């Protein structure tokens, strides 16, 4: 199901500013995704397992850094999911300027 959102602005320049803001936000999301993927790759290299394996099979006791490292790795994984979902939603948004 799609949702239509209408934004009325006083002039075309304001619409251009909104589009530019959306594009800038998507660029920041992409940069955050890359940073998060690099951080996950560091954990994966350190322990020799994928993040998916870590989330499914490992506990804090399996990690050298214990609870703190577990929370960091799991947090980065959840962050990546959220960032990717948000970017996908924005990438799928369509707009039409007259």
C-alpha positions in Angstrom: 0.0 0.0 0.0 1.4 3.4 -0.9 0.8 6.6 0.9 0.5 9.9 -0.8 1.9 13.0 1.0 1.2 16.5 -0.3 3.4 19.4 0.7 2.4 22.9 -0.4 5.1 25.5 -0.5 4.9 29.2 -1.3 7.4 29.0 -4.2 9.4 26.6 -6.3 12.7 27.5 -4.7 11.3 26.1 -1.4 10.5 22.8 -3.2 14.0 22.7 -4.5 15.3 23.2 -1.0 13.2 20.3 0.3 14.5 18.0 -2.5 18.1 19.1 -1.7 17.6 18.4 2.0 16.3 14.9 1.2 19.2 14.2 -1.1 21.7 15.4 1.6 20.0 13.3 4.2 20.2 10.2 2.0 23.9 10.9 1.5 24.4 11.1 5.3 22.6 7.8 5.6 24.8 6.2 3.0 27.9 7.4 4.8 26.6 6.1 8.1 25.8 2.7 6.5 29.4 2.5 5.2 30.8 3.4 8.6 28.7 0.8 10.3 29.6 -1.9 7.8 33.3 -1.1 8.4 32.8 -1.5 12.2 30.9 -4.8 11.7 33.8 -6.0 9.4 36.2 -5.3 12.3 34.2 -7.5 14.6 33.9 -10.2 12.0 37.6 -10.2 11.3 38.5 -10.2 15.0 36.3 -13.3 15.7 36.3 -15.0 12.3 32.5 -15.2 12.1 29.8 -13.3 10.3 27.5 -10.9 12.1 24.6 -13.2 11.4 26.4 -16.1 13.0 27.3 -13.9 16.0 23.7 -12.8 16.5 22.4 -16.3 16.3 25.0 -18.3 18.1 27.2 -16.3 20.3 26.9 -14.8 23.8 28.9 -12.1 25.7 31.0 -14.9 27.2 32.3 -15.8 23.8 33.9 -12.4 23.3 37.1 -11.1 24.7 35.5 -7.8 25.6 32.5 -9.5 27.3 29.2 -7.6 27.8 30.5 -4.3 26.4 31.8 -5.8 23.2 28.6 -7.9 22.8 26.4 -4.8 23.1 28.6 -2.8 20.7 28.5 -5.5 18.0 24.8 -6.3 18.4 24.1 -2.5 18.5 26.0 -1.9 15.3 24.1 -4.7 13.6 20.7 -3.3 14.7 21.9 0.2 13.7 22.7 -1.1 10.2 19.3 -2.6 9.8 17.6 0.6 10.7 19.8 2.8 8.5 19.3 0.5 5.5 15.6 0.4 6.0 15.3 4.1 6.3 17.4 4.7 3.2 15.4 2.1 1.2 12.2 3.9 2.2 13.6 7.3 1.0 15.0 5.7 -2.2 11.5 4.4 -3.0 9.8 7.7 -2.4 8.7 9.4 -5.6 8.1 13.1 -6.0 6.9 15.2 -8.9 7.6 18.9 -9.2 5.5 20.9 -11.6 
